[in-house]
Amino acid sequence: MWMIALTAVAGVWWWERRSVPRWALVRRWWWWSCAGGYTGRRVTQRAYSTLYLPVTVYLKDHAAGTAWSWAAANWHSNWDTWTAWWTTSGWGFRSGKRPNFIVIDKNRYAEWIPQYERREPETYRYIRGMMDGEFHQVLENGAYQVYARNGL
């Protein structure tokens, strides 16, 4: 709060003294208002506690072995077998590796899977076959889908 107060005092001082062009002050005020509004909106959504943490807690409690996920999820894990999504090029199509859990981030990876259909049709068929035949959905919230290998 003290930064807001000091910024307001400085803004009024610059406005009255005209030491900074007024158009520059208005532009800066508009930019800070937009940024503050966006940040405030994101904070009130509580995405960390309502979307991200439930997934990482679920995986900590249930994941034995490997989990394929987005890289940020590794920050919350405390085991070495967690494999970030970007290290699993082609979802094991080339390596033959299989995780016990797969986490799909709806902002990125859910959009990337259909792109394989166009760019690498064999990889896409492999991914769809693996997801449909070997995994089942165990958790879904507004941002993530968690799939577990059948039998887990």
C-alpha positions as CSV (number, residue, x, y, z in Angstrom):
1,M,0.0,0.0,0.0
2,W,2.8,2.4,0.8
3,M,4.1,2.1,-2.8
4,I,0.7,3.1,-4.1
5,A,0.6,6.1,-1.8
6,L,4.1,7.2,-2.8
7,T,3.3,6.8,-6.5
8,A,0.2,8.9,-6.1
9,V,2.1,11.6,-4.3
10,A,4.8,11.6,-6.9
11,G,2.2,11.7,-9.7
12,V,0.4,14.7,-8.2
13,W,3.8,16.5,-7.7
14,W,4.9,15.8,-11.3
15,W,1.4,16.9,-12.5
16,E,1.5,20.2,-10.6
17,R,5.2,21.0,-11.4
18,R,4.9,19.8,-15.0
19,S,8.4,18.4,-14.7
20,V,7.1,15.4,-16.7
21,P,4.9,15.9,-19.8
22,R,1.2,15.3,-18.8
23,W,0.7,13.0,-21.7
24,A,3.5,10.7,-20.3
25,L,1.8,10.7,-16.8
26,V,-1.6,9.9,-18.3
27,R,0.0,7.1,-20.4
28,R,1.8,5.7,-17.4
29,W,-1.3,5.9,-15.2
30,W,-3.3,4.1,-17.8
31,W,-0.7,1.3,-18.1
32,W,-0.5,0.8,-14.4
33,S,-4.2,0.7,-14.1
34,C,-4.5,-2.0,-16.7
35,A,-1.7,-4.0,-15.2
36,G,-3.1,-3.6,-11.7
37,G,-6.5,-4.7,-12.9
38,Y,-5.2,-7.8,-14.6
39,T,-3.1,-8.7,-11.6
40,G,-6.0,-8.2,-9.3
41,R,-8.2,-10.3,-11.4
42,R,-5.7,-13.2,-11.5
43,V,-5.2,-13.0,-7.7
44,T,-9.0,-13.2,-7.1
45,Q,-9.2,-16.3,-9.3
46,R,-7.0,-18.1,-6.8
47,A,-5.8,-20.4,-9.6
48,Y,-2.8,-21.6,-7.5
49,S,-4.9,-22.9,-4.6
50,T,-7.9,-24.1,-6.6
51,L,-6.4,-25.5,-9.7
52,Y,-2.7,-26.1,-9.4
53,L,-2.3,-27.4,-5.8
54,P,-5.0,-30.0,-6.0
55,V,-3.3,-31.7,-8.9
56,T,0.2,-31.7,-7.3
57,V,-1.2,-32.9,-4.0
58,Y,-3.1,-35.7,-5.8
59,L,0.1,-36.8,-7.6
60,K,2.2,-36.6,-4.4
61,D,-0.4,-38.9,-2.7
62,H,-1.0,-41.3,-5.6
63,A,1.9,-41.2,-8.1
64,A,4.2,-44.2,-7.8
65,G,6.7,-44.2,-10.6
66,T,6.7,-41.6,-13.3
67,A,4.3,-38.8,-14.2
68,W,4.4,-36.9,-17.4
69,S,3.4,-33.3,-16.8
70,W,4.2,-29.7,-17.5
71,A,7.6,-28.5,-16.2
72,A,6.2,-26.3,-13.5
73,A,4.7,-29.3,-11.7
74,N,8.2,-30.5,-10.9
75,W,8.6,-27.6,-8.5
76,H,6.1,-29.2,-6.2
77,S,7.3,-32.7,-6.5
78,N,9.8,-34.3,-4.1
79,W,10.7,-37.4,-6.1
80,D,13.2,-37.8,-8.9
81,T,11.1,-39.8,-11.4
82,W,8.8,-37.0,-12.3
83,T,9.3,-36.3,-16.0
84,A,8.4,-32.9,-17.4
85,W,6.3,-32.9,-20.5
86,W,8.9,-31.3,-22.7
87,T,11.3,-34.2,-22.0
88,T,8.8,-36.7,-23.3
89,S,9.0,-35.8,-27.0
90,G,6.3,-37.8,-28.8
91,W,4.9,-39.2,-25.5
92,G,7.2,-42.2,-25.7
93,F,6.6,-42.9,-29.4
94,R,10.3,-43.0,-30.1
95,S,11.5,-44.2,-26.7
96,G,8.8,-46.7,-25.8
97,K,8.6,-45.2,-22.2
98,R,5.3,-45.2,-20.4
99,P,4.4,-43.2,-17.3
100,N,2.0,-44.1,-14.6
101,F,0.3,-40.7,-14.7
102,I,-0.1,-38.1,-17.4
103,V,-1.1,-34.5,-16.6
104,I,-2.5,-32.4,-19.4
105,D,-2.5,-28.6,-19.1
106,K,-5.5,-27.3,-21.0
107,N,-3.8,-24.0,-21.8
108,R,-1.0,-25.7,-23.8
109,Y,-0.8,-29.4,-24.1
110,A,-4.4,-30.1,-24.8
111,E,-4.0,-27.8,-27.8
112,W,-0.7,-29.4,-28.8
113,I,-2.0,-33.0,-29.1
114,P,-4.3,-32.2,-32.1
115,Q,-1.4,-30.5,-33.8
116,Y,0.4,-33.9,-33.9
117,E,-2.5,-35.1,-36.1
118,R,-1.4,-32.7,-38.8
119,R,2.4,-32.7,-38.3
120,E,3.1,-36.3,-37.2
121,P,0.1,-38.6,-37.9
122,E,1.9,-41.7,-36.6
123,T,2.7,-40.0,-33.3
124,Y,-0.8,-38.7,-33.0
125,R,-2.3,-42.2,-33.5
126,Y,0.2,-43.6,-31.0
127,I,-0.8,-40.9,-28.4
128,R,-4.5,-41.4,-29.0
129,G,-4.2,-45.2,-28.8
130,M,-2.2,-45.0,-25.6
131,M,-4.5,-42.4,-24.0
132,D,-7.7,-44.3,-25.0
133,G,-6.5,-47.8,-24.4
134,E,-4.0,-47.7,-21.5
135,F,-5.2,-44.7,-19.3
136,H,-8.3,-43.5,-17.6
137,Q,-9.1,-40.0,-16.3
138,V,-8.8,-39.7,-12.5
139,L,-9.0,-35.9,-11.9
140,E,-10.2,-32.9,-13.8
141,N,-10.5,-29.3,-12.8
142,G,-10.7,-26.0,-14.8
143,A,-7.1,-26.2,-16.0
144,Y,-5.8,-29.8,-15.8
145,Q,-6.7,-33.3,-16.6
146,V,-4.9,-36.2,-14.8
147,Y,-4.9,-39.6,-16.3
148,A,-3.7,-42.8,-14.6
149,R,-2.5,-46.0,-16.2
150,N,-5.2,-48.7,-16.1
151,G,-4.8,-50.8,-13.1
152,L,-3.6,-48.0,-10.8
